[in-house]
């Protein structure tokens, strides 16, 4: 196991030598309905995700009055104003408690993004095993310090940030709480493939050699998450829904259960597929290569005592015995100990050096 780079979330160790930790980001894809939220938690568990994540807001405290009261008239709106829209999507505290208990019963980790101080307090009361800090709070050191003092693992998204912003956040959190995972993120919904900047994962690993690095992936597919794992990401967060057609901005680029299931499956396959780096023949290759491979055989009937020329030897399948083709140069000029029929396997035991008589050699 790699030294130093380790994060433990709800009993699961996340490190370079381990599997990827997959977070199904439910956010507000439950549309403010507890039963939909429970269905999403259940589906994420069935897909093999390690955790489900929600978003907790105290809307009155979070937004300015003008922003809260502004008209919000669009196809995705759940209210006449932005405040009404946000309140319609916010689950009640009792619903959070029920979801937390339901996730524990299923065996999947439940946590949430704390968007403000009051929400952080509520999540602390709920005793969630981890917290998320959104990209919008990358520069919010007061909230970062406040969440850090709860002593639980923190996933920090870095969308729209600079390395200076990330370093500032790390400097705020780490003295209070070393349990930090930094997530490369592009704060676009969805993010296009060319906007992911996955090489930042390596940059973050170099800058923070003691921290687990991950990816908050807003791209609609699953293949870039596999690339992120190969680059060193050990946490992948993907938005999750049960229906792309549901009302809301996130559903269109969220993974449905089939996509989440395939993502988890493929991420679990990466580490064993990487192997140990030693190139060697494997037992599973023996029969195919015996069938496809080739050996040296007699090209025609050859008498005992014959000195082999290149034309006397053919290269044919199967490679079930005898000499491999790279030995051809070695055996040309050697004498047969016994007669060979056409297609007989040529073996070293059938050959001896063709030594000229001393008298002839001296002439």
Secondary structure, DSSP 4 states (H G I P E B T S, - for coil): --SS-EEEETTEEEETTSPPEEEEEEETTTTT-HHHHHHHHHHHHHHT-SEEEEEE--HHHHS-HHHHHSB--STT-SSSBHHHHHHHHPPPHHHHHHHHHHHHHHT-EEEEEE-SHHHHHHHHHHT-SEEEE-GGGTT-HHHHHHHHTT-SEEEEE-TT--HHHHHHHHHHHTTT---EEEEEE---SSPPGGG--TTHHHHHHHHTTTSEEEEEE-SSSSHHHHHHHHTT--EEEEEB-S-TTSSSSSGGGSBPHHHHHHHHHHHHHHHHHH--S-----GGGHHHHHHH--EEEESS-B-TTPBP-GGGEEEES--SSS--GGGHHHHTTEEESS-B-TTPBP-GGGEEE-PPPHHHHH-
